[in-house]
Amino acid sequence: MGFLDRVLGNDRQRAETKYAGRESASEKAARRRREGHRRNLGRTAAQGQAWEDRDRQQDRKGRWYRAAR
């Protein structure tokens, strides 16, 4: 039990009574973290496709040696 718990009381108990029906800060942070994983799918897919296109174009040139980029 920390100092703030002694001064302010039980945080979880207060959250259950005073803020009933509302999303907690930790739940909100977890939700945003989960949403963040899906946020850049389109851009990431486009970057991967561009890399694939460049790689295939390099292969079509017929060179056996590919210089470092």
C-alpha positions as CSV (number, residue, x, y, z in Angstrom):
1,M,0.0,0.0,0.0
2,G,1.6,3.2,-1.2
3,F,1.4,6.7,0.2
4,L,-1.3,7.8,-2.3
5,D,-3.4,4.8,-1.5
6,R,-3.4,5.9,2.2
7,V,-4.2,9.5,1.4
8,L,-6.7,9.0,-1.4
9,G,-8.2,5.6,-0.6
10,N,-8.7,2.5,-2.6
11,D,-8.5,3.6,-6.3
12,R,-10.3,0.5,-7.6
13,Q,-13.1,0.8,-5.1
14,R,-13.6,4.5,-6.0
15,A,-13.6,3.6,-9.7
16,E,-16.2,1.0,-9.2
17,T,-18.6,3.4,-7.4
18,K,-17.9,6.9,-8.6
19,Y,-17.1,6.1,-12.3
20,A,-19.4,3.1,-12.8
21,G,-20.2,2.5,-16.5
22,R,-17.2,4.5,-17.8
23,E,-14.1,3.1,-19.5
24,S,-11.1,3.1,-17.2
25,A,-7.8,4.7,-18.2
26,S,-6.1,1.3,-18.5
27,E,-8.9,-0.1,-20.6
28,K,-8.8,2.9,-22.8
29,A,-5.0,2.6,-23.2
30,A,-5.3,-1.1,-24.0
31,R,-8.0,-0.5,-26.6
32,R,-5.9,2.2,-28.3
33,R,-2.9,-0.1,-28.3
34,R,-4.9,-2.8,-30.0
35,E,-6.3,-0.4,-32.6
36,G,-2.8,0.9,-33.3
37,H,-1.8,-2.5,-34.7
38,R,-4.4,-2.1,-37.5
39,R,-3.9,1.6,-38.2
40,N,-1.2,1.4,-40.9
41,L,-2.2,-1.8,-42.7
42,G,-2.9,0.0,-46.0
43,R,0.4,1.9,-46.0
44,T,2.4,-1.1,-44.9
45,A,0.8,-3.2,-47.6
46,A,1.6,-0.6,-50.2
47,Q,5.2,-0.4,-49.1
48,G,5.5,-4.2,-49.3
49,Q,4.0,-4.2,-52.8
50,A,6.3,-1.5,-54.0
51,W,9.3,-3.5,-52.7
52,E,8.0,-6.6,-54.5
53,D,7.6,-4.7,-57.7
54,R,11.1,-3.3,-57.5
55,D,12.5,-6.7,-56.8
56,R,10.7,-8.4,-59.7
57,Q,11.7,-5.5,-62.0
58,Q,15.3,-6.1,-61.0
59,D,15.0,-9.8,-61.7
60,R,13.5,-9.1,-65.2
61,K,16.6,-7.2,-66.2
62,G,18.5,-10.5,-66.3
63,R,21.5,-9.5,-64.3
64,W,23.0,-12.2,-62.2
65,Y,24.5,-9.7,-59.8
66,R,22.4,-7.2,-57.9
67,A,24.3,-4.1,-56.6
68,A,23.6,-3.0,-53.0
69,R,20.9,-0.3,-52.8
